[in-house]
Amino acid sequence: MNAHVAHAFGQARDYDAAARVQAHAARRLAERIGALPLPRRPRVLEIGCGTGLLSEALIRRIGLGDWLLTDIAPAMLDRCAERIGPRLDVGFALVDGERPEVEGDFDLICSSFAFQWFADLPGAIGRLKALLRPGGRLAFATMAAGSLAEWDAAHRAATGEAPAMGDYPAPEALTALGATVESEYFVDRHADARAFLAGLRAIGAHRPRVPRPPVPAPALRRAMAAFEAEGAGATYHIAYGTLNA
């Protein structure tokens, strides 16, 4: 994950108000993790903690542990710390989750909605698995291929090219990496295209992994009109995965 993406998320001041999909995925992932056979007081590493949506849900479920909550954006770490409050068993660290420089032997490594920003997801998963102790688990939620299909179609029709938000992993590709994967579709409806784009900006997801020139205003207006003509709904394909050490 690069500094360009880190800056975008660091500027996402209204993240929680707009993060409906992220909050849903965090709750569902926490439920799945809660069903795993974790040891009492596990050692846990979270990648891309953001404002603490998953962190809070997991700490509520699991209770005492040895928690290391990490993010690439300092502002996100600050907001997560505010949400969690002072706890002796929780630490925070500025970490690039794609290349985490932390000491291993974790019982659980978890991440919600960070993996889709990794440039080398297979490499990142390999590095994270190496930080697990024998019997440890890697559990994640990520946007998957086919997400935001409505905006993709409208943008392509108006501009002749895909939106700049990047590619999302296919569930089959995650399975090929050794993950057990379940998928679901979550439809987030908006008043109009402007509200949809404002929501992406609020969560820091409006910038691509690699910068490129902005879409000319007339083409963007055509894309927005096409998006609204189809109902202004945005479908998120969410993949939940677990891997064993």
PERA-V992761 format. One record per backbone hydrogen bond with DSSP energy under -0.5 kcal/mol. NH is the residue of the N-H (numbers start at 0). CO is the residue of the C=O. E is the energy in kcal/mol with one decimal. If there is no record, write none. Layout:
BEGIN
NH_CO_E ; NH_CO_E
END
This chain:
BEGIN
5_1_-2.0 ; 6_2_-2.6 ; 7_3_-1.7 ; 8_4_-2.1 ; 9_5_-2.2 ; 10_6_-1.3 ; 11_8_-1.2 ; 12_10_-2.0 ; 14_11_-1.1 ; 17_13_-1.2 ; 17_14_-0.9 ; 18_14_-1.5 ; 19_17_-1.8 ; 22_18_-2.3 ; 23_19_-2.1 ; 24_20_-2.8 ; 25_21_-2.4 ; 26_22_-2.1 ; 27_23_-2.4 ; 28_24_-2.8 ; 29_25_-2.4 ; 30_26_-1.9 ; 31_27_-2.0 ; 32_28_-2.8 ; 33_29_-2.4 ; 34_30_-0.8 ; 34_31_-0.9 ; 35_32_-1.9 ; 37_35_-2.0 ; 41_38_-0.6 ; 43_41_-0.6 ; 43_65_-2.5 ; 44_107_-2.5 ; 45_67_-2.6 ; 46_109_-2.8 ; 47_45_-0.5 ; 48_69_-3.3 ; 51_48_-2.2 ; 55_51_-2.6 ; 56_52_-1.4 ; 57_53_-2.8 ; 58_54_-2.6 ; 59_55_-2.1 ; 60_56_-1.4 ; 61_57_-3.6 ; 62_58_-1.8 ; 65_41_-2.8 ; 66_64_-0.5 ; 66_88_-2.9 ; 67_43_-2.5 ; 68_90_-2.9 ; 69_45_-1.8 ; 69_67_-0.5 ; 70_92_-1.4 ; 73_71_-0.6 ; 75_72_-0.5 ; 76_72_-1.8 ; 77_73_-2.1 ; 78_74_-1.9 ; 79_75_-2.5 ; 80_76_-2.6 ; 81_77_-1.9 ; 82_78_-2.0 ; 83_79_-2.7 ; 84_80_-2.5 ; 89_86_-1.1 ; 90_66_-2.7 ; 92_68_-1.9 ; 94_70_-1.9 ; 94_92_-0.8 ; 96_94_-0.9 ; 98_95_-1.3 ; 99_96_-0.6 ; 101_99_-1.0 ; 104_130_-0.9 ; 105_130_-2.4 ; 106_42_-2.1 ; 107_42_-1.8 ; 108_136_-2.5 ; 109_44_-2.5 ; 110_138_-1.5 ; 111_46_-0.5 ; 112_140_-3.0 ; 113_140_-0.6 ; 116_113_-2.0 ; 117_114_-1.7 ; 123_119_-2.4 ; 124_120_-2.8 ; 125_121_-2.1 ; 126_122_-2.2 ; 127_123_-2.5 ; 128_124_-2.7 ; 129_125_-1.5 ; 130_127_-1.6 ; 131_128_-1.6 ; 132_105_-2.2 ; 135_132_-2.9 ; 136_106_-2.2 ; 137_242_-2.7 ; 138_108_-2.6 ; 138_136_-0.5 ; 139_240_-2.6 ; 140_110_-2.0 ; 141_238_-2.2 ; 143_236_-3.4 ; 144_168_-2.0 ; 146_143_-1.7 ; 147_234_-3.7 ; 148_145_-0.9 ; 148_234_-0.5 ; 151_147_-2.4 ; 152_148_-2.5 ; 153_149_-2.2 ; 154_150_-2.6 ; 155_151_-2.5 ; 156_152_-2.3 ; 157_153_-1.6 ; 158_154_-2.6 ; 159_155_-2.2 ; 160_154_-0.5 ; 165_162_-0.6 ; 168_142_-0.6 ; 172_169_-0.7 ; 173_169_-1.7 ; 174_170_-2.5 ; 175_171_-2.0 ; 176_172_-0.7 ; 176_173_-0.6 ; 177_174_-1.9 ; 178_173_-1.9 ; 179_241_-2.7 ; 180_178_-0.6 ; 181_239_-2.5 ; 183_237_-2.0 ; 185_235_-2.6 ; 187_185_-0.6 ; 187_233_-3.0 ; 188_186_-0.6 ; 189_231_-2.0 ; 195_191_-1.8 ; 196_192_-2.7 ; 197_193_-2.4 ; 198_194_-2.0 ; 199_195_-1.8 ; 200_196_-2.1 ; 201_197_-2.2 ; 202_198_-1.4 ; 203_200_-1.2 ; 204_199_-2.2 ; 205_199_-0.6 ; 219_215_-2.3 ; 220_216_-2.5 ; 221_217_-1.8 ; 222_218_-2.3 ; 223_219_-2.5 ; 224_220_-2.3 ; 225_221_-2.2 ; 226_222_-2.3 ; 227_223_-2.3 ; 228_224_-2.0 ; 229_225_-0.9 ; 229_226_-0.6 ; 230_227_-1.8 ; 231_226_-2.1 ; 233_187_-2.4 ; 234_232_-0.5 ; 235_185_-3.3 ; 235_233_-0.5 ; 236_234_-0.5 ; 237_183_-3.0 ; 237_235_-0.8 ; 238_141_-2.9 ; 238_236_-0.5 ; 239_181_-3.4 ; 240_139_-2.6 ; 240_238_-0.5 ; 241_179_-1.5 ; 242_137_-2.4 ; 244_135_-2.2
END
